[in-house]
């Protein structure tokens, strides 16, 4: 079965592990790996120079894994992620586990995505 794997990253170099995990899931030339970063359009795109360096680094890791890094700006980050998954017939979503203080809001995002995408397998690292 063809896999379409979506890896959700933030502007942090530590997201490399998510991309590498997504790449591990690729088993054939038919499988497709998507790496996406969605930025709320109300927020600054790059807060600091290190954000730019991190994004550049993740772009490089994505390329090495055979994926394009897609950066999207959106009023509704959750909706954009769900729409991207649907448009690209995503079968697997790789996401990071959140630090405790963010866990409630991120958990909520993950649960809402799982509710909207019941046939997608979620891998949380």
N, C-alpha and C positions, 0 to 999 in steps of 0.2 A: 504494500500500500504506500502510495506517495505521501511523504510528509512535508508539510509547510510549517516551519518552526519560526516563531516570533520571539525574539529576545528583547526584553524591555530594559533599557539602560538609563542611568542618570549621568550627569557630568562628573563622574568619578572614575579614576583609573581602576578602582577595585571591581568595577563592572566587567573587567576583562574575564573574570571567572565565569560570568553568565554567558558571555559570547563563546568561550571555550566549551562550556557544557552544551550549548546549542549546537556547536559544531560536532560534538561527540554523537549527537542524536542523528546526524546525517549519515545515512547508510547507503545511498545510491546517488547516481548523477541526476535522478529525477527529483530527489528531495531538494527543497529550497530553504535557505536560511535568511531570515530578515532580522535586522537589528534596528530597533527604533528608539528614538528619544523624543518625547513630546514635551514641549515647553508651554506653560500657561502664557498666553500673550500679554497678560498684565504684568508678568515678571520680566526682569531684565534677562536677555538671552544669555549673556556671559557676564556673570557677576564680577569675575576677576580673571586675571591672566591665566591662573591655574585651571579655571574652567575650560578655557580655550585649549590649553595644552592637553588636558584630560580628554576632551572631545577629539582632538587630533589623534591622540594615542588610540582611542577606541575605534576611530575610523580606520587606522592602520591595522589593528587587531581584527576588525570586521573583514577588511579586504583579504588579509592572510587566511581567514576562515571561509573565504568564498562568498561573503555577504556584502551587501551595501548597507551603510549606516544611513538611515533615513531620519532626518530631523524635521519635526513638524511643530508649527505654532498653532495653538488652539485656545478658544474660549472655554472649551469643555474637554479637558485632558482625557477623562474616562471614556467619553463618547468617541473621541478620535481613536483611542486604542481599540475599542470594540469594533468600530467601523473598519479600521485597518485590518483587523483579524478576519472580519467577514469578507471584505473585498478580496483578500489574498487566500481565502479558504484555509486559514491557519488550523493546524491539527494539534500543535503543541505550543505552549507559552512558557518561557523561562523568565522568572522574576526573582529578584533578590528578597531575602527576608529583611524586614525593617528593624532599625534600632527601636528599642522599647517605646520611646516617647512618640515615635511616628507610627508605631505598629497599629494603633487603633484606626487612624485614617487610611493607612496603606492596606490594612487588613480589610477594611471596608471596600476599598477599591478592588482588591482581589476577589472578595466575595461577590461584589456586584458584577465583576467581569465573569466570574464562574456562573452566576445566575443567567447572564445574557448569552453565554457561550457554553452551554451544557455539554456539547460534544467535543470540547477541546480539553486536552490533558494539560494540567498545570504542573510545572516543576518549580518548586520554591527552594532556593539555595540559601 
